[in-house]
Amino acid sequence: MSSPPPPTDDAPQLSEAEQKKLDAEQAEREKREQEALPYKWRQTLTDLTITLPVPPGTRGKQVDVQIKKNHVRVGLKGQEPVLEGELFREVKVDESTWTLDDSSELTLSLEKLSHQSWWPHVVTSAPKIDTTKIQPENSRLSELDGETRAMVEKMMFDNQQKQMGKPTSDELRKQEMLRNFQEQHPEMDFSKAKIG
C-alpha cells in the first residue's frame, strides 16, 4: 500500500474562496500603499514612467532631477526631494529623461537596463507590488518582437502555473522528455529514480 505524497510546503492549503479573499485583501492593501506615495508610476518590461505633481507655474530651472544607474533623486531645488533612493534595478542613464508637463507635472521616463523583469517598486524603500499579478496590455504585447513576446508569454504562463501550484513550462518539458525516454527504453526500471 502506498502512502500519500508528502506536502510540498508547510503552509496549509487554502480553499478557492479563502484564496480569493486573501488576494482581494492583499490587492486592497497594495492599492492603499501605492496611492499613499507622493508619485504615480507604471511600467512595461522596457521602461518605467513616474509622474509627480509640482506647484503650478514651476519652471525647469527650479527642478532638481538626478538619474544615476542605480539611484534617483527628484524634487524642487532647495526642498526635500519628493522621490529619492536606490532603484530596484539599474537603468540606462543616457536613455532616461524627464519632462515638465504644463508646468504642473514632472514626468520621468527610466529605461530599464534589463528588459526581462517587472519591478516590485521604483526605489527599494517603497512598498512593493505583487509582480505575479501584472497583466500586460494585450495591445502592447502584440507590439513586441517575436522573441520578447515569447519570453513574456512564458513568464506569464509560469507565474500562473506557480500560483495554482502546477508545474512551470520548464518542468512540463522535463516531464515530457522523461516520458519519451521511458517509452523508448521500456527495459529500464524508473520506479526508484529521483528526478531533480
RODO-2510 file (C-alpha; in nm, 4 decimals, decimal comma):
residues 196
     n   res          X          Y          Z
     1     m     0,0000     0,0000     0,0000
     2     s     0,1491     0,3324    -0,0978
     3     s     0,1425     0,6338     0,1301
     4     p     0,0196     0,9741     0,0102
     5     p     0,2897     1,2077    -0,1211
     6     p     0,4314     1,4458     0,1402
     7     p     0,3053     1,8058     0,1241
     8     t     0,5288     2,0316    -0,0842
     9     d     0,5409     2,3052     0,1798
    10     d     0,4407     2,3618     0,5400
    11     a     0,1717     2,6202     0,4618
    12     p    -0,1862     2,4937     0,4863
    13     q    -0,3694     2,4823     0,1552
    14     l    -0,6434     2,7450     0,1271
    15     s    -0,9803     2,6861    -0,0315
    16     e    -1,0539     2,8771    -0,3506
    17     a    -1,2833     3,1171    -0,1605
    18     e    -1,0201     3,1757     0,1111
    19     q    -0,7530     3,2379    -0,1543
    20     k    -0,9773     3,4876    -0,3378
    21     k    -1,0463     3,6711    -0,0113
    22     l    -0,6746     3,6801     0,0741
    23     d    -0,5889     3,8018    -0,2773
    24     a    -0,8539     4,0762    -0,2544
    25     e    -0,7196     4,1897     0,0859
    26     q    -0,3626     4,1963    -0,0471
    27     a    -0,4715     4,3881    -0,3577
    28     e    -0,6553     4,6461    -0,1439
    29     r    -0,3531     4,6898     0,0883
    30     e    -0,1227     4,7238    -0,2139
    31     k    -0,3576     4,9818    -0,3702
    32     r    -0,3634     5,1907    -0,0479
    33     e     0,0170     5,1769    -0,0199
    34     q     0,0668     5,2832    -0,3826
    35     e    -0,1895     5,5662    -0,3581
    36     a    -0,0091     5,6993    -0,0482
    37     l     0,3137     5,7506    -0,2461
    38     p     0,3892     6,1127    -0,3480
    39     y     0,4196     5,9950    -0,7106
    40     k     0,2444     5,7622    -0,9545
    41     w     0,4272     5,5037    -1,1604
    42     r     0,3651     5,2426    -1,4257
    43     q     0,5926     5,0087    -1,6173
    44     t     0,6459     4,7917    -1,9188
    45     l     0,9196     4,5323    -1,9485
    46     t     1,1433     4,8001    -2,1029
    47     d     1,0769     5,1162    -1,9001
    48     l     0,9215     5,2932    -1,6023
    49     t     0,7180     5,6134    -1,6160
    50     i     0,6952     5,8156    -1,2955
    51     t     0,4758     6,1254    -1,2597
    52     l     0,4906     6,3765    -0,9740
    53     p     0,2757     6,6857    -0,9237
    54     v     0,4657     7,0155    -0,8892
    55     p     0,3281     7,3603    -0,7959
    56     p     0,1590     7,5292    -1,0954
    57     g     0,3974     7,7583    -1,2811
    58     t     0,7074     7,5543    -1,1918
    59     r     0,9940     7,6110    -1,4378
    60     g     1,2583     7,3616    -1,5434
    61     k     1,5374     7,5511    -1,3682
    62     q     1,3532     7,5053    -1,0351
    63     v     1,3523     7,1272    -1,0686
    64     d     1,6196     6,9025    -0,9164
    65     v     1,6394     6,5698    -1,1027
    66     q     1,9333     6,3305    -1,0738
    67     i     1,9169     5,9970    -1,2536
    68     k     2,2041     5,7554    -1,1910
    69     k     2,2274     5,3932    -1,2971
    70     n     2,1016     5,2683    -0,9600
    71     h     1,9782     5,5838    -0,7801
    72     v     1,7220     5,8569    -0,8405
    73     r     1,6514     6,1934    -0,6782
    74     v     1,3586     6,4144    -0,7775
    75     g     1,2220     6,7325    -0,6244
    76     l     1,2437     7,1103    -0,6287
    77     k     1,5722     7,2912    -0,5637
    78     g     1,6157     7,3942    -0,2006
    79     q     1,3487     7,1493    -0,0770
    80     e     1,3461     6,7897     0,0439
    81     p     1,3261     6,5507    -0,2531
    82     v     0,9840     6,4017    -0,3269
    83     l     1,1447     6,0808    -0,4510
    84     e     1,4938     5,9656    -0,3596
    85     g     1,6520     5,6262    -0,3177
    86     e     1,8222     5,3232    -0,4589
    87     l     1,6465     5,1917    -0,7692
    88     f     1,5228     4,8316    -0,7687
    89     r     1,7458     4,7550    -1,0705
    90     e     1,9844     4,9544    -1,2890
    91     v     1,8613     5,1912    -1,5591
    92     k     2,0226     5,3229    -1,8771
    93     v     2,1070     5,6779    -1,7724
    94     d     2,1709     5,8028    -2,1283
    95     e     1,8257     5,6828    -2,2419
    96     s     1,6337     5,8063    -1,9352
    97     t     1,4699     6,1510    -1,9481
    98     w     1,2424     6,3889    -1,7623
    99     t     0,9939     6,6496    -1,8802
   100     l     0,7861     6,9222    -1,7196
   101     d     0,4264     6,8982    -1,8457
   102     d     0,2055     7,2110    -1,8329
   103     s     0,4316     7,3483    -1,5559
   104     s     0,2339     7,1322    -1,3093
   105     e     0,3575     6,7755    -1,3515
   106     l     0,7040     6,6247    -1,3750
   107     t     0,7381     6,3026    -1,5759
   108     l     1,0418     6,0747    -1,5600
   109     s     1,0989     5,8014    -1,8166
   110     l     1,3539     5,5486    -1,6944
   111     e     1,4857     5,2931    -1,9426
   112     k     1,5442     4,9563    -1,7720
   113     l     1,8868     4,8015    -1,8253
   114     s     1,7320     4,4537    -1,8158
   115     h     1,4169     4,4109    -2,0224
   116     q     1,3315     4,0779    -1,8632
   117     s     1,1717     4,1630    -1,5313
   118     w     0,8883     4,3507    -1,3665
   119     w     0,9857     4,5801    -1,0814
   120     p     0,8009     4,5435    -0,7488
   121     h     0,8796     4,9081    -0,6665
   122     v     1,0734     5,2057    -0,8087
   123     v     1,3042     5,2558    -0,5107
   124     t     1,3901     4,9842    -0,2607
   125     s     1,2487     5,1823     0,0339
   126     a     0,8975     5,1967    -0,1196
   127     p     0,6228     4,9372    -0,0616
   128     k     0,6199     4,6521    -0,3116
   129     i     0,3560     4,5413    -0,5578
   130     d     0,2938     4,1735    -0,6389
   131     t     0,4592     4,1365    -0,9791
   132     t     0,2929     3,7967    -1,0359
   133     k    -0,0399     3,9812    -1,0741
   134     i     0,0813     4,2112    -1,3541
   135     q    -0,1201     4,1687    -1,6731
   136     p     0,0500     4,3472    -1,9644
   137     e    -0,1789     4,5231    -2,2058
   138     n    -0,2512     4,2934    -2,4992
   139     s    -0,2001     4,5741    -2,7477
   140     r     0,1483     4,6308    -2,6090
   141     l     0,2202     4,2578    -2,6066
   142     s     0,1384     4,2369    -2,9775
   143     e     0,3859     4,5179    -3,0483
   144     l     0,6796     4,3178    -2,9101
   145     d     0,9162     4,1320    -3,1404
   146     g     0,8684     3,7544    -3,1578
   147     e     1,1456     3,6564    -2,9174
   148     t     1,0490     3,9122    -2,6499
   149     r     0,6803     3,8304    -2,6835
   150     a     0,7517     3,4578    -2,6431
   151     m     0,9585     3,5325    -2,3307
   152     v     0,6793     3,7492    -2,1798
   153     e     0,4137     3,4885    -2,2557
   154     k     0,6320     3,2183    -2,0970
   155     m     0,6819     3,4345    -1,7849
   156     m     0,3047     3,4945    -1,7608
   157     f     0,2282     3,1222    -1,8054
   158     d     0,4897     3,0204    -1,5456
   159     n     0,3573     3,2772    -1,2936
   160     q     0,0021     3,1487    -1,3390
   161     q     0,1177     2,7874    -1,3035
   162     k     0,3108     2,8682    -0,9822
   163     q     0,0069     3,0434    -0,8339
   164     m    -0,2010     2,7305    -0,8956
   165     g     0,0724     2,5002    -0,7621
   166     k     0,1203     2,3442    -1,1066
   167     p     0,4469     2,2763    -1,2921
   168     t     0,6126     2,5551    -1,4923
   169     s     0,6804     2,5237    -1,8657
   170     d     1,0388     2,4053    -1,7971
   171     e     0,9137     2,1401    -1,5531
   172     l     0,6483     2,0254    -1,8028
   173     r     0,9164     1,9993    -2,0736
   174     k     1,1380     1,7842    -1,8441
   175     q     0,8428     1,5574    -1,7597
   176     e     0,7682     1,5132    -2,1310
   177     m     1,1356     1,4317    -2,2058
   178     l     1,1373     1,1698    -1,9276
   179     r     0,8122     1,0143    -2,0575
   180     n     0,9585     0,9934    -2,4101
   181     f     1,2805     0,8372    -2,2790
   182     q     1,0834     0,5807    -2,0757
   183     e     0,8780     0,4866    -2,3832
   184     q     1,1965     0,4404    -2,5889
   185     h     1,3617     0,2291    -2,3145
   186     p     1,0925     0,0034    -2,1620
   187     e     1,3645    -0,2354    -2,0408
   188     m     1,4814     0,0218    -1,7812
   189     d     1,3223     0,0416    -1,4345
   190     f     1,2477     0,4017    -1,3344
   191     s     1,0455     0,3173    -1,0223
   192     k     1,3211     0,4320    -0,7816
   193     a     1,4513     0,7199    -0,9937
   194     k     1,4612     1,0626    -0,8319
   195     i     1,4238     1,3483    -1,0757
   196     g     1,5604     1,6827    -0,9541
***
